[in-house]
Amino acid sequence: MKPLIAKDLSQGYGTSTVFDGLNLDVPAGVTGLLGPNGAGKTTLLQTLATVRPPRAGSLEIRGLDATVPASLPQIRSSIGYLPQEFGYPRGFSIHEFVLYCAWLRGVDRARRDELVAQAIRAVDLHEDSKRKMHKLSGGMRQRCGIAATIVGDPALVILDEPTVGLDPMQRIAFRDILTSLPNRDDTCVILSTHLVEDIATTCDSVAVMDGGRIIYFGSVDDFASTAESGAPGSSELERAYSSAIARNEVA
């Protein structure tokens, strides 16, 4: 069963089209999504997370048709989605917020408390679990969002720039979380980031999006090999990324 297959996907706002005819076949493992601002990454992630129904095309998540409303409850129970900005009840503590998200996703009631504690510990917030959400720093709130996204080991994890607001040590800890996810070989993780080092250290494959199109999809190693001599960047992956964007601009 393929984790996620999108065919001829179209999405936009009002009369504006963000992408049209987009195809994406995402395997299990961690896939990094790179692209400049305005490429359509956030809109794509919202569509894949079933937040926005596609205008056209097909979207299949773990064998279920995400364009059929009757399938959405089952699909959404298997998705952990962290947008760039997420809402939360101001009076909730960290523990209450992660528990609430676990309840929304239908995490096994018998193991819910155990899995909530596990997720909070994974982001190193276990000593602060009683602190109120509205009193957290931006970095702590982001780590809480990550805990809420991974609690209960969802089959599809969608992360939209999750390392924004994290300091260098917290980013390292976040990458450790991704590389040590339970059932990592069966879980499909899509990680949108502007940090190529996140791709290098955590991802199995990489997708590059520009102008509403997926202009590259393949393994991280294969992507690095596409770097052109003299392209901007301080690493092979950065040079590969700038090469891909440059090629798309002249295509």
Steps between C-alpha positions, in 0.01 A plus 500: 500500500652832391496764779405793277427538128383824339410512132419809293438692822374857469464760775460875534322790664211677329602563141869437577654159427790391720568170325333301226563147374738423786610137544666363811566146619649513851655183645540402863788666678579871528461719193632855512311770310714791383403808304511879502237713669187510286569163337172356634645273769262599781196475274616156387545382859156631597353305209688181588387536862136526375466850647412627151314272257669495160334688217569213265700181476529203732660459842543156652629459855578147616265357241207728583361766267540837672259665256213290640359675812398169659867390505630813674444401866702182458769679299533786747538260792822382337645849433715713727516852356698794635434825311731799520264654754259295709224599737459384857267566794680758714410329824635160399823369644753323278371163620136597445570627149687186388233283665227696320675450163536128574128482578413683177700249299340206679819371662436174684336597827668218693846633408420869461661622821810293434535626143440862600774477762728336244444778245556775757820335617620469140501881467653546847199671655419239764620723784278784373189296413280696741596841359226690318527531124465878498798537733742301284780648296473466123749212497323312777164548330646365175636194681157447654352514150745234388399279793132543410579405140689178573294373795358156430736432208281620209566331167537833317684791663495840326727770640503854361831662600500344849849624595404869476553651846724218621855568608787289357490240780122471470531449124748220563255346748220531245706319238568226755123465548447450126777245469370301798126501423336166580421306181708751302519260205119490481428863590482764227643833613492814285726771634486847348808703588732773381792336680690269268682354803163359616478316168856372519468359852145364511354436156495198271365687199453859392242688296566846360203722423513820299227697329232252601688206347701211641822549304695221669423187700753235594739372763715747692818346360373519142395858555844597628651359181304752290697795639657702222854630524508861611141502632443704819517310827738373765410131463413262219133504603485880504665509157258235375207708625621824340574307179146359491345845550724654233416227248128549564527875446640454150280204406 
